[in-house]
């Protein structure tokens, strides 16, 4: 495994951490997977810049093997979650016949109610972001290749940067 494969494994681990953090009511297995992916991320980050050291290849192979095992577990958990999703009700329509003789269809569910709707990811702020054209091109390439929104890609990049920043702070505290 070379440096670019190590970097792609690192970013894939961060994507999995972000994905698993977004799950509502995660199972214990999903929580453990999230912690293990974060561990892989931190170990892979420690290897960046150490390509010339003799144990580099061994460490990368060890981390790669663990990452492959986590990917298999992730696929199993994702399949279980898909199977556990409840099926849609067969019919939730109620037909009411008004006094004028015209039939009217009402949905027995829906409407505004507490706790309904899409859950917020966080606070929304309008931001103007100036970046070099090469960076925008890279963001667009990731967005198009993974069929994701621009905001999602930028959010993931920031998330990874914050993890790296927190890791650096912890390392400075230890020294």
C-alpha positions as a printed NumPy array, in Angstrom:
array([[  0.   ,   0.   ,   0.   ],
       [  1.456,   3.355,  -0.977],
       [  0.941,   6.901,   0.278],
       [ -2.101,   7.669,  -1.93 ],
       [ -3.849,   4.459,  -0.851],
       [ -3.14 ,   5.373,   2.778],
       [ -4.662,   8.825,   2.2  ],
       [ -7.763,   7.36 ,   0.526],
       [ -8.165,   4.875,   3.403],
       [ -7.855,   7.768,   5.87 ],
       [-10.551,   9.811,   4.108],
       [-12.794,   6.731,   3.768],
       [-12.505,   6.126,   7.525],
       [-13.522,   9.736,   8.198],
       [-16.504,   9.356,   5.827],
       [-17.606,   6.25 ,   7.743],
       [-17.248,   8.071,  11.096],
       [-19.359,  10.969,   9.794],
       [-21.946,   8.557,   8.373],
       [-22.175,   6.564,  11.602],
       [-22.445,   9.757,  13.673],
       [-25.479,  10.757,  11.626],
       [-27.456,   7.602,  12.463],
       [-30.417,   8.152,  14.732],
       [-30.508,   5.642,  17.594],
       [-27.351,   3.69 ,  16.654],
       [-26.965,   0.122,  17.842],
       [-24.04 ,  -0.918,  20.03 ],
       [-22.396,  -2.503,  16.985],
       [-22.697,   0.789,  15.068],
       [-21.213,   2.718,  18.003],
       [-18.301,   0.264,  18.154],
       [-17.766,   0.549,  14.408],
       [-17.654,   4.34 ,  14.695],
       [-15.009,   4.113,  17.434],
       [-12.97 ,   1.59 ,  15.421],
       [-13.095,   3.712,  12.27 ],
       [-11.905,   6.697,  14.289],
       [ -9.062,   4.586,  15.696],
       [ -8.049,   3.615,  12.13 ],
       [ -8.177,   7.281,  11.143],
       [ -5.902,   8.378,  13.998],
       [ -3.415,   5.55 ,  13.374],
       [ -3.298,   6.318,   9.655],
       [ -2.771,  10.038,  10.374],
       [  0.242,   9.142,  12.535],
       [  1.819,   7.392,   9.541],
       [  1.606,  10.417,   7.223],
       [  5.102,  11.747,   6.624],
       [  6.786,   8.559,   7.898],
       [  7.127,   6.798,   4.526],
       [ 10.907,   6.533,   4.89 ],
       [ 10.815,   4.601,   8.18 ],
       [ 11.413,   0.823,   8.034],
       [  8.17 ,  -0.214,   9.765],
       [  5.972,   1.949,   7.513],
       [  4.928,  -0.833,   5.118],
       [  4.115,  -3.242,   7.964],
       [  1.995,  -0.658,   9.779],
       [  0.121,   0.305,   6.626],
       [ -0.606,  -3.354,   5.849],
       [ -1.79 ,  -3.951,   9.434],
       [ -4.077,  -0.924,   9.342],
       [ -5.296,  -1.902,   5.862],
       [ -6.257,  -5.381,   7.072],
       [ -8.183,  -3.938,  10.021],
       [ -9.861,  -1.424,   7.693],
       [-10.954,  -4.225,   5.309],
       [-12.439,  -6.149,   8.241],
       [-14.294,  -3.007,   9.386],
       [-15.655,  -2.504,   5.867],
       [-17.116,  -6.04 ,   5.929],
       [-18.707,  -5.382,   9.336],
       [-20.036,  -2.042,   8.068],
       [-21.712,  -3.743,   5.087],
       [-23.296,  -6.337,   7.409],
       [-24.598,  -3.627,   9.748],
       [-25.908,  -1.575,   6.82 ],
       [-27.735,  -4.635,   5.451],
       [-29.263,  -5.316,   8.883],
       [-30.411,  -1.693,   9.148],
       [-32.005,  -1.855,   5.682],
       [-33.844,  -5.062,   6.629],
       [-35.017,  -3.596,   9.942],
       [-36.65 ,  -0.546,   8.324],
       [-40.42 ,  -0.851,   8.624],
       [-42.466,  -1.335,   5.485],
       [-44.809,   1.424,   4.39 ],
       [-48.445,   0.954,   5.405],
       [-50.642,  -0.632,   2.751],
       [-53.163,   2.183,   2.776],
       [-53.496,   5.294,   4.858],
       [-56.318,   6.936,   2.899],
       [-59.681,   7.763,   4.411],
       [-62.556,   8.556,   2.083],
       [-65.063,  11.06 ,   3.441],
       [-68.245,  11.888,   1.636],
       [-69.31 ,  15.461,   2.351],
       [-72.901,  16.595,   2.441],
       [-72.818,  17.995,  -1.123],
       [-72.26 ,  14.494,  -2.486],
       [-68.657,  14.941,  -3.638],
       [-66.088,  12.439,  -2.434],
       [-63.024,  13.886,  -0.742],
       [-59.77 ,  12.046,   0.052],
       [-57.98 ,  12.806,   3.306],
       [-54.673,  11.393,   4.418],
       [-54.998,   9.786,   7.843],
       [-51.41 ,  10.878,   8.535],
       [-49.468,  14.009,   7.848],
       [-49.783,  17.636,   8.671],
       [-47.82 ,  19.76 ,  11.043],
       [-47.082,  18.13 ,  14.388],
       [-44.319,  18.284,  16.986],
       [-41.212,  16.29 ,  16.127],
       [-42.227,  15.748,  12.498],
       [-40.057,  16.469,   9.498],
       [-36.403,  16.235,   8.622],
       [-34.055,  16.5  ,  11.571],
       [-31.58 ,  19.359,  11.411],
       [-27.88 ,  18.631,  10.972],
       [-27.001,  21.817,  12.802],
       [-27.327,  25.558,  12.589],
       [-27.639,  26.977,   9.072],
       [-25.616,  30.066,   8.229],
       [-25.077,  31.68 ,   4.873],
       [-21.364,  31.838,   4.157],
       [-19.42 ,  33.19 ,   1.215],
       [-16.333,  31.046,   0.71 ],
       [-13.422,  32.105,  -1.495],
       [-11.144,  29.266,  -2.576],
       [ -8.666,  28.769,  -5.419],
       [-10.245,  27.354,  -8.593],
       [ -8.258,  24.109,  -8.181],
       [ -9.895,  23.505,  -4.78 ],
       [-13.376,  24.118,  -6.194],
       [-12.561,  21.674,  -9.018],
       [-11.516,  19.015,  -6.483],
       [-14.678,  19.606,  -4.434],
       [-16.799,  19.338,  -7.6  ],
       [-15.007,  16.125,  -8.654],
       [-15.701,  14.505,  -5.27 ],
       [-19.278,  15.781,  -5.3  ],
       [-20.016,  14.416,  -8.766],
       [-18.177,  11.105,  -8.362],
       [-19.927,  10.302,  -5.067],
       [-23.268,  11.922,  -5.964],
       [-23.211,  14.195,  -2.917],
       [-24.045,  17.814,  -2.28 ],
       [-21.417,  20.525,  -2.163],
       [-22.351,  21.304,   1.438],
       [-21.904,  17.632,   2.391],
       [-18.408,  17.495,   0.879],
       [-17.332,  20.726,   2.588],
       [-18.886,  19.573,   5.879],
       [-16.883,  16.324,   5.678],
       [-13.66 ,  18.208,   4.917],
       [-14.214,  20.453,   7.929],
       [-15.062,  17.471,  10.101],
       [-11.807,  15.741,   9.148],
       [ -9.849,  18.941,   9.769],
       [-11.405,  19.304,  13.224],
       [-10.498,  15.691,  14.088],
       [ -6.94 ,  16.331,  12.941],
       [ -6.818,  19.572,  14.947],
       [ -8.107,  17.81 ,  18.089],
       [ -5.563,  15.027,  17.584],
       [ -2.73 ,  17.586,  17.256],
       [ -3.89 ,  19.378,  20.436],
       [ -3.911,  16.074,  22.353],
       [ -0.444,  15.209,  21.078],
       [  0.879,  18.628,  22.174],
       [ -0.64 ,  18.151,  25.619],
       [  1.119,  14.79 ,  25.964],
       [  4.533,  16.254,  25.075]])
